[in-house]
Amino acid sequence: MRKQLIVAVLLVASAVAWGDDIAPSLRWFINAERATDHDINLRRGETVVLEPTFRNYTVPINLTAAHLVVLRYKPTTATNWYYTATGSVYNATGGVAQVRWTSAQEAIYSSYSYEIAVQSTDSMLLRSYGTISLTPGVAVDGSTSAAPAAVTSIDWATVEHSNVGAAPFLSGFDTADLEAFDATLTNGTADLDINTLNVRGSFTASAAGLSNWPSLLVTNVIDGGTTGGSGTVERDGNTITITFPAGAEGEIEETNRLLWVVGGETIGYVDTNGITMVKGSLQLFEDDLNCNVRAYDGSESVPSISFYASPSIGWYRKSLWGSYAWAYTHNSNDVFYLAADGIYMAGTNIVQGYTVKATSGFEVGSDAGLTTNITVVTSVLTNSAGSVTGLVEQALNFHGGILVP
């Protein structure tokens, strides 16, 4: 009889597998349409599995799309911080979730408000809530009364990210478009608009029939390769179009205008009005310029036609007596005018005569070689602006005339 008892004990012991989880599951059902508080009473140091089942009345809520189960709890007296314990979906079609509670989740407080959240990419289920109460227990191995560290900040440089696609902070973002575009990059069907392509080493592709790009560009002639134009090449049955940019050093195309740019500065341009120089000057070498020239009006200080070494000496267009004259200026001072009715000296300037014959320094003549008078300007009339408005003249009459040889 004693031997039989020993055998029976051994048989019972052999039925228990070493390492099996002996933590009990605390199960309760939640009617998600009419949720009520569910209070949980625990003793310090014990391990349990919290196992809520979510239902709409009697129909389980399908948790297949869920990617996060988490227990959030805080002391009933706290306002802006809480602890967490992650869980998992135990039975997706049955609506069952699990969160394992151990002594590591305990803190110094004895009463906590809790919520069990089940989250997918576009929804969050928070219908399980209530109070967790901790009563003193017999100290056993693994028990603790120290508060777990509350997470208040995360240094992303020190965190290794795994399963980012299932992260709860992506719940408000749709990554389908990015994934679809990434697929086109992989299979070679992507439509890319590339302005600058830097290639280091060998650049090859195979999915879309694109072989070696460097040899493609070298061994094929590109037609239409002009600034602002485009050309095509053929390779392995594929047509590649290359567009050449319009902008380049020395020549930039704008709307209705072609600019000449040197060193980043616009020197001039061509448009429907002709050629315009905005910087520098026009220099001709070897050949003469055969054309009609129309100069700016200029002024007394800045004549329109002058000399390179003496820009203040030259000719300009002057308003004179209700008309205009061709004025010669020297260092911002008028010298004389060529008008429609003659030549006029400016201001008090005089005509200097030089002996051209033995007996005279000034000669006057007419068609007959004879004149009877000479008109002398005695003063010049000006307005308040300083413009010449008239002349005071006096005639010198000679009886019998003056014979001009």
C-alpha positions as CSV (number, residue, x, y, z in Angstrom):
1,M,0.0,0.0,0.0
2,R,2.8,2.4,0.8
3,K,4.5,1.6,-2.5
4,Q,1.4,2.3,-4.5
5,L,1.0,5.7,-2.8
6,I,4.5,6.7,-3.9
7,V,3.8,5.7,-7.4
8,A,0.7,7.8,-7.5
9,V,2.5,10.8,-6.3
10,L,5.1,10.4,-9.1
11,L,2.4,10.1,-11.7
12,V,0.8,13.3,-10.7
13,A,4.1,15.2,-10.7
14,S,4.9,14.0,-14.2
15,A,1.8,15.6,-15.5
16,V,3.1,19.1,-14.7
17,A,5.5,20.4,-17.3
18,W,8.4,22.4,-16.0
19,G,8.3,26.1,-17.1
20,D,4.5,26.3,-17.6
21,D,3.0,29.7,-16.7
22,I,1.1,29.3,-13.5
23,A,-0.2,32.9,-13.5
24,P,-4.0,32.9,-13.3
25,S,-6.1,34.8,-15.9
26,L,-8.6,37.3,-14.5
27,R,-11.3,37.2,-17.1
28,W,-14.3,39.6,-17.5
29,F,-16.6,40.5,-20.4
30,I,-17.2,44.0,-21.6
31,N,-20.3,45.2,-23.4
32,A,-18.7,47.9,-25.4
33,E,-22.1,49.6,-26.1
34,R,-22.8,49.9,-22.4
35,A,-19.5,49.9,-20.7
36,T,-19.3,49.9,-16.9
37,D,-16.4,50.1,-14.4
38,H,-14.6,46.9,-13.7
39,D,-12.6,47.0,-10.5
40,I,-9.6,44.7,-10.0
41,N,-8.3,43.7,-6.5
42,L,-4.7,42.4,-6.4
43,R,-2.2,41.6,-3.7
44,R,1.3,43.0,-3.9
45,G,3.8,40.5,-5.3
46,E,1.4,38.4,-7.3
47,T,1.4,37.8,-11.0
48,V,-1.9,37.7,-13.0
49,V,-3.0,38.0,-16.6
50,L,-5.7,40.6,-17.1
51,E,-7.9,39.2,-19.8
52,P,-10.9,41.4,-20.9
53,T,-13.2,40.2,-23.8
54,F,-14.7,43.0,-25.8
55,R,-18.2,42.4,-27.2
56,N,-21.1,44.3,-28.8
57,Y,-23.7,42.7,-26.6
58,T,-23.0,39.1,-27.3
59,V,-21.0,39.5,-30.6
60,P,-17.2,39.6,-30.1
61,I,-15.4,42.6,-31.5
62,N,-12.9,41.5,-34.2
63,L,-9.4,42.6,-33.1
64,T,-7.6,41.4,-36.2
65,A,-6.5,44.9,-37.2
66,A,-5.2,45.8,-33.8
67,H,-1.4,46.4,-33.4
68,L,-1.2,47.6,-29.8
69,V,-2.7,46.5,-26.5
70,V,-1.6,48.6,-23.5
71,L,-2.6,49.1,-19.9
72,R,-2.4,52.7,-18.8
73,Y,-2.8,53.4,-15.1
74,K,-2.1,56.2,-12.7
75,P,-2.5,56.9,-9.0
76,T,-6.0,58.2,-8.4
77,T,-4.5,61.4,-7.0
78,A,-2.3,62.1,-10.0
79,T,-3.3,64.4,-12.9
80,N,-0.7,64.5,-15.6
81,W,1.4,61.3,-15.6
82,Y,0.8,57.6,-15.7
83,Y,2.4,54.1,-16.0
84,T,2.1,51.7,-18.8
85,A,2.2,47.9,-19.3
86,T,2.0,46.4,-22.8
87,G,-0.1,43.5,-23.7
88,S,-1.2,41.5,-26.8
89,V,-4.3,40.2,-28.6
90,Y,-5.0,36.7,-27.3
91,N,-7.9,35.8,-29.6
92,A,-8.5,38.3,-32.4
93,T,-11.8,36.9,-33.7
94,G,-13.0,36.3,-30.1
95,G,-12.2,39.8,-29.1
96,V,-9.9,38.7,-26.3
97,A,-6.9,40.9,-25.1
98,Q,-4.3,40.1,-22.5
99,V,-2.0,42.2,-20.3
100,R,0.4,40.5,-17.9
101,W,0.7,42.1,-14.4
102,T,3.7,41.4,-12.3
103,S,5.4,43.0,-9.3
104,A,7.4,45.2,-11.7
105,Q,4.2,47.1,-12.5
106,E,3.6,47.9,-8.8
107,A,4.3,51.3,-7.3
108,I,4.1,52.8,-3.8
109,Y,0.5,53.7,-4.3
110,S,-2.3,51.4,-3.4
111,S,-5.1,52.7,-5.7
112,Y,-5.0,53.4,-9.4
113,S,-7.3,54.4,-12.2
114,Y,-6.7,52.2,-15.2
115,E,-7.7,51.9,-18.9
116,I,-6.9,49.0,-21.3
117,A,-6.5,50.4,-24.8
118,V,-6.6,48.3,-28.0
119,Q,-5.5,50.3,-31.0
120,S,-5.4,49.9,-34.8
121,T,-4.1,52.3,-37.4
122,D,-7.4,54.2,-37.5
123,S,-9.3,53.3,-34.3
124,M,-8.8,53.1,-30.5
125,L,-10.9,51.0,-28.2
126,L,-11.0,52.3,-24.6
127,R,-14.1,50.6,-23.1
128,S,-12.3,48.7,-20.3
129,Y,-11.6,50.9,-17.3
130,G,-12.0,51.0,-13.6
131,T,-9.8,50.8,-10.4
132,I,-6.9,48.6,-9.5
133,S,-6.4,48.2,-5.8
134,L,-3.3,46.7,-4.2
135,T,-3.4,45.2,-0.7
136,P,-0.4,44.2,1.3
137,G,0.9,40.7,0.6
138,V,3.4,38.3,2.0
139,A,6.9,39.2,0.7
140,V,7.9,36.6,-1.9
141,D,10.7,36.4,-4.5
142,G,10.3,39.2,-7.1
143,S,8.0,41.4,-5.0
144,T,8.8,45.1,-4.8
145,S,7.4,48.3,-3.5
146,A,9.6,50.7,-5.5
147,A,7.9,52.9,-8.1
148,P,8.6,52.0,-11.7
149,A,10.4,54.8,-13.7
150,A,7.9,57.1,-15.3
151,V,8.7,57.8,-18.9
152,T,8.6,61.6,-19.4
153,S,10.9,62.1,-22.4
154,I,12.5,60.0,-25.1
155,D,15.9,60.7,-26.7
156,W,15.3,59.4,-30.3
157,A,19.1,59.3,-31.0
158,T,19.4,56.5,-28.4
159,V,16.3,54.5,-29.3
160,E,16.3,51.6,-31.8
161,H,13.1,51.6,-33.8
162,S,11.5,48.3,-34.7
163,N,8.2,47.8,-36.6
164,V,7.8,51.5,-37.2
165,G,4.8,50.8,-39.5
166,A,2.9,49.5,-36.5
167,A,3.7,52.5,-34.3
168,P,0.7,54.2,-32.7
169,F,1.9,57.7,-33.7
170,L,1.4,56.7,-37.4
171,S,-2.3,56.1,-36.8
172,G,-3.2,59.5,-38.4
173,F,-1.1,59.0,-41.5
174,D,-1.7,56.9,-44.5
175,T,1.5,55.3,-45.8
176,A,-0.2,53.5,-48.8
177,D,0.9,56.2,-51.2
178,L,4.5,56.1,-50.1
179,E,4.5,52.3,-50.3
180,A,3.0,52.4,-53.8
181,F,5.6,54.9,-55.0
182,D,8.4,52.8,-53.4
183,A,7.1,49.8,-55.4
184,T,7.4,51.8,-58.7
185,L,11.1,52.6,-57.8
186,T,11.8,48.9,-57.3
187,N,10.1,47.6,-60.5
188,G,11.4,50.5,-62.7
189,T,8.0,52.0,-63.6
190,A,8.4,55.2,-61.6
191,D,7.9,58.5,-63.5
192,L,10.8,60.7,-62.2
193,D,11.6,64.3,-63.2
194,I,15.3,64.6,-62.4
195,N,17.1,68.0,-62.8
196,T,20.5,66.9,-61.5
197,L,21.8,63.3,-61.4
198,N,25.2,62.5,-59.8
199,V,26.5,59.1,-60.6
200,R,29.3,57.5,-58.6
201,G,30.5,54.2,-60.0
202,S,28.3,52.1,-62.2
203,F,24.7,53.1,-62.8
204,T,22.7,50.1,-64.0
205,A,19.1,49.0,-64.1
206,S,17.3,45.9,-65.5
207,A,13.6,45.8,-64.7
208,A,12.5,48.3,-67.4
209,G,15.1,47.3,-70.0
210,L,17.5,50.1,-69.1
211,S,21.0,48.7,-69.3
212,N,24.2,50.7,-68.8
213,W,23.4,54.4,-68.7
214,P,27.0,55.7,-69.2
215,S,27.5,53.5,-72.3
216,L,24.0,54.6,-73.5
217,L,24.9,58.2,-73.5
218,V,28.4,57.6,-75.0
219,T,27.5,55.3,-77.8
220,N,24.4,57.0,-79.1
221,V,24.1,60.4,-80.9
222,I,21.6,62.8,-79.3
223,D,19.7,64.8,-82.0
224,G,18.5,68.3,-81.3
225,G,21.1,68.9,-78.6
226,T,20.8,72.7,-78.4
227,T,20.3,75.1,-75.6
228,G,16.6,75.0,-74.6
229,G,15.9,72.1,-77.0
230,S,15.6,68.4,-76.5
231,G,16.8,65.2,-78.1
232,T,16.1,61.4,-78.1
233,V,18.2,58.3,-78.1
234,E,17.2,54.7,-78.6
235,R,18.5,51.8,-76.5
236,D,17.2,48.2,-76.3
237,G,13.9,49.3,-77.8
238,N,13.4,52.1,-75.3
239,T,13.2,55.8,-76.2
240,I,14.9,58.3,-73.9
241,T,14.2,62.0,-74.2
242,I,16.9,64.4,-72.9
243,T,16.0,68.1,-72.5
244,F,18.8,70.7,-72.4
245,P,18.3,73.6,-70.1
246,A,17.8,77.1,-71.7
247,G,19.9,78.9,-69.0
248,A,23.7,78.9,-69.4
249,E,26.5,81.3,-68.7
250,G,26.6,83.9,-71.5
251,E,23.1,83.3,-72.8
252,I,19.8,83.1,-70.9
253,E,16.4,83.0,-72.5
254,E,13.5,85.0,-70.9
255,T,10.0,85.8,-72.2
256,N,10.4,87.8,-75.4
257,R,14.1,88.6,-74.6
258,L,17.5,86.9,-74.9
259,L,20.0,88.1,-72.3
260,W,23.8,88.1,-72.5
261,V,25.1,87.2,-69.0
262,V,28.8,87.2,-68.2
263,G,30.1,86.6,-64.6
264,G,26.5,86.6,-63.3
265,E,25.9,90.2,-64.7
266,T,23.5,91.1,-67.5
267,I,25.5,93.0,-70.1
268,G,22.8,93.5,-72.7
269,Y,19.9,91.8,-74.4
270,V,18.0,91.4,-77.7
271,D,14.3,91.9,-78.0
272,T,11.8,93.1,-80.6
273,N,13.2,96.6,-80.2
274,G,16.7,95.6,-81.2
275,I,19.9,95.4,-79.2
276,T,20.2,97.1,-75.8
277,M,23.4,97.5,-73.9
278,V,22.9,98.0,-70.1
279,K,26.5,97.8,-69.0
280,G,29.8,98.6,-70.7
281,S,30.2,100.0,-74.2
282,L,30.2,99.0,-77.8
283,Q,33.7,98.7,-79.4
284,L,34.5,98.1,-83.1
285,F,37.7,96.8,-84.4
286,E,39.1,96.6,-88.0
287,D,35.8,97.5,-89.7
288,D,33.8,100.7,-89.9
289,L,30.2,100.9,-88.6
290,N,27.9,101.6,-91.6
291,C,24.5,102.6,-90.3
292,N,22.2,105.4,-89.3
293,V,22.9,106.7,-85.8
294,R,20.3,108.3,-83.5
295,A,21.9,109.6,-80.3
296,Y,20.2,110.6,-77.1
297,D,19.5,114.3,-76.6
298,G,22.3,114.7,-74.1
299,S,22.9,117.9,-72.1
300,E,25.4,120.7,-71.6
301,S,27.3,118.6,-69.0
302,V,26.8,115.2,-70.6
303,P,26.9,115.6,-74.4
304,S,25.4,112.8,-76.5
305,I,28.4,112.7,-78.9
306,S,31.7,113.0,-77.1
307,F,35.2,111.6,-76.9
308,Y,36.4,108.6,-74.9
309,A,39.2,110.6,-73.2
310,S,37.1,113.8,-72.9
311,P,33.4,112.8,-72.3
312,S,32.5,116.5,-71.4
313,I,33.5,117.8,-74.8
314,G,31.0,117.3,-77.7
315,W,27.6,117.9,-79.2
316,Y,24.1,117.7,-77.9
317,R,20.5,118.8,-78.8
318,K,19.5,122.2,-77.3
319,S,16.2,123.9,-77.1
320,L,16.7,127.4,-78.6
321,W,14.1,130.2,-79.4
322,G,11.1,127.8,-79.7
323,S,13.1,125.4,-81.8
324,Y,16.2,123.3,-81.5
325,A,19.9,123.7,-82.3
326,W,23.0,121.6,-82.6
327,A,25.0,122.8,-79.6
328,Y,28.8,122.4,-79.0
329,T,29.8,122.3,-75.4
330,H,33.2,122.3,-73.7
331,N,33.5,121.2,-70.0
332,S,29.8,121.9,-69.3
333,N,29.8,125.3,-71.0
334,D,28.1,126.0,-74.4
335,V,30.4,127.4,-77.1
336,F,28.2,128.0,-80.1
337,Y,25.0,126.7,-81.8
338,L,24.1,125.5,-85.3
339,A,20.5,126.6,-85.8
340,A,18.2,126.6,-88.7
341,D,18.9,130.3,-89.5
342,G,22.6,130.4,-88.8
343,I,25.5,130.1,-86.4
344,Y,25.3,131.7,-83.0
345,M,28.0,132.2,-80.4
346,A,27.0,131.3,-76.8
347,G,27.2,133.9,-74.1
348,T,30.0,136.4,-74.6
349,N,32.0,134.1,-76.8
350,I,33.6,135.7,-79.9
351,V,34.7,134.6,-83.3
352,Q,38.5,134.6,-83.3
353,G,39.9,135.4,-86.7
354,Y,43.4,134.5,-87.8
355,T,45.3,136.2,-90.6
356,V,44.7,134.2,-93.8
357,K,45.7,137.0,-96.1
358,A,48.2,139.8,-95.7
359,T,45.6,142.5,-94.9
360,S,42.6,140.8,-93.2
361,G,41.6,138.5,-90.4
362,F,37.9,138.2,-91.2
363,E,36.2,138.0,-94.5
364,V,32.5,138.4,-95.5
365,G,31.1,137.6,-98.9
366,S,27.9,137.1,-100.8
367,D,27.0,135.7,-104.2
368,A,28.2,138.9,-105.8
369,G,31.2,139.2,-103.5
370,L,29.7,142.4,-102.1
371,T,27.8,143.3,-98.8
372,T,26.5,146.6,-97.5
373,N,26.1,145.8,-93.8
374,I,27.1,143.5,-91.0
375,T,24.7,142.6,-88.1
376,V,26.4,142.6,-84.7
377,V,24.9,140.9,-81.6
378,T,25.3,143.3,-78.7
379,S,23.6,141.1,-75.9
380,V,21.8,137.9,-75.3
381,L,18.3,137.6,-73.7
382,T,17.6,134.7,-71.3
383,N,14.6,133.7,-69.2
384,S,14.6,132.8,-65.4
385,A,15.7,129.3,-66.2
386,G,18.8,130.5,-68.1
387,S,17.6,129.5,-71.5
388,V,18.3,131.8,-74.5
389,T,15.1,133.6,-75.6
390,G,16.5,136.2,-78.0
391,L,19.3,138.5,-79.1
392,V,19.8,142.2,-79.2
393,E,21.3,143.0,-82.6
394,Q,22.8,146.1,-84.2
395,A,23.5,146.6,-87.9
396,L,26.6,148.2,-89.1
397,N,25.8,149.8,-92.5
398,F,28.4,150.7,-95.1
399,H,27.7,153.1,-97.9
400,G,28.9,151.7,-101.2
401,G,29.4,148.3,-99.6
402,I,32.4,146.4,-98.6
403,L,34.1,144.6,-101.4
404,V,35.4,141.2,-100.5
405,P,38.1,140.2,-102.9
